[in-house]
Amino acid sequence: MKILFAADGSKYTKKALAFLVNHEDLAGAEGEVVVLNVQAPVPGRVKTMLGAANVTAYHAEESQKVLAPIERFLKRHKMSFKTVAVVGSPTAEILRAAKREKAHLIVMGTHGQGLLSRALIGSVAQRVVAESETPVLLVK
């Protein structure tokens, strides 16, 4: 089974990652985890002021802050995985990645890092559940 693991670095990402490792049978012996980090785009005016190369470097650095600890954790637990970093709308990019990767399951935390997403269920998680054709497992 191929699992898309949406990671934003929040405490709920860590909880979802712990759940995934403790239930590694979800992926199965031949399974693979695709760890996805989505960075929000910067406004065009900011990109023009800073330069495309600086903005690209910024997104890469921010993604690595999220992905590097997850990579170390999954290697320690001997799980098969790959990491993907993209820039865009989190909901749209998660759904796009699930289709592109032919994921059988999307795993993500219930809340993200955003201030508004801390109320009830996170807005990204809610939209992914509502719009996904792939089953979604939310971890609180």
C-alpha positions in Angstrom: 0.0 0.0 0.0 1.2 3.5 -0.8 0.5 6.1 1.9 0.7 9.9 1.3 1.7 11.5 4.6 1.0 15.2 4.6 3.5 17.0 6.9 3.5 20.6 8.0 5.8 20.2 11.1 3.0 20.8 13.7 2.6 18.7 16.8 -0.2 17.0 15.0 2.2 16.0 12.2 4.4 14.4 14.9 1.4 12.6 16.4 0.3 11.3 13.0 3.9 10.2 12.3 4.0 8.3 15.6 0.7 6.6 14.7 2.0 5.6 11.3 5.2 4.1 12.7 3.2 2.3 15.5 0.9 0.9 12.9 3.4 0.2 10.2 1.2 -2.7 9.1 -1.0 -0.1 7.4 1.6 0.2 4.6 2.4 -3.5 4.6 5.7 -5.2 4.0 6.1 -3.8 0.5 4.4 -0.5 1.2 5.9 3.0 0.8 5.2 6.3 2.5 5.4 9.5 0.4 6.0 12.4 2.8 4.6 15.6 1.4 5.4 19.1 2.6 3.5 22.0 1.0 4.9 25.5 1.4 2.6 28.5 0.9 3.5 30.7 -2.1 4.7 34.2 -1.5 2.9 37.1 -3.1 4.1 38.0 -6.6 5.2 41.5 -5.4 7.4 39.9 -2.7 8.9 37.4 -5.2 9.8 40.3 -7.5 11.4 42.3 -4.7 13.4 39.3 -3.4 14.1 37.5 -6.6 12.9 34.1 -7.7 16.1 32.4 -6.6 15.8 33.7 -3.0 12.2 32.7 -2.8 13.0 29.2 -4.1 15.8 28.9 -1.6 13.5 30.0 1.2 10.9 27.4 0.3 13.6 24.7 0.1 14.9 25.7 3.5 11.5 25.8 5.2 10.6 22.4 3.7 13.8 20.9 5.0 13.0 22.1 8.5 9.9 19.9 8.3 11.2 17.0 6.2 14.7 16.4 7.7 13.5 15.2 11.2 10.8 13.0 9.5 13.4 11.4 7.3 15.6 10.6 10.3 12.7 9.2 12.2 11.5 7.0 9.3 15.1 5.8 8.6 15.4 4.8 12.3 12.2 2.8 12.0 13.3 1.2 8.7 10.3 2.4 6.8 10.4 2.8 3.0 9.7 6.4 2.1 10.4 9.3 -0.2 10.0 13.0 0.4 8.3 15.6 -1.8 8.3 19.3 -1.3 6.0 21.6 -3.3 4.7 25.2 -3.2 1.0 25.9 -3.5 -2.3 25.6 -1.8 -2.1 22.8 0.8 -5.4 21.2 0.0 -4.9 21.3 -3.7 -1.4 20.0 -3.5 -2.3 17.1 -1.1 -5.1 16.0 -3.4 -2.8 16.4 -6.5 0.0 14.4 -4.9 -2.4 11.6 -3.9 -3.5 11.2 -7.5 0.0 11.6 -8.9 1.5 9.1 -6.5 -1.5 6.7 -6.8 -1.8 6.7 -3.0 -4.1 4.2 -1.4 -4.4 6.3 1.8 -3.7 9.9 2.9 -2.5 10.3 6.5 -2.4 13.7 8.2 -2.9 15.4 11.5 -6.2 17.0 12.3 -4.7 20.5 12.7 -1.9 22.4 11.1 0.3 25.3 12.0 -2.1 28.0 10.9 -3.8 30.1 13.6 -7.3 29.6 12.1 -6.8 25.9 11.7 -6.6 25.4 15.5 -10.4 25.6 15.8 -12.2 22.3 15.9 -10.8 20.3 12.9 -8.2 22.0 10.8 -9.5 23.7 7.6 -7.0 21.9 5.4 -7.9 18.5 6.9 -11.6 19.3 6.6 -11.2 20.2 2.9 -9.0 17.2 2.1 -11.6 14.8 3.7 -14.4 16.5 1.8 -12.7 16.6 -1.6 -10.5 13.5 -1.7 -11.3 10.4 -3.7 -8.6 8.7 -1.7 -9.4 7.5 1.9 -8.1 9.9 4.5 -6.9 9.0 8.0 -6.8 11.9 10.4 -4.8 11.6 13.6 -5.5 13.9 16.6 
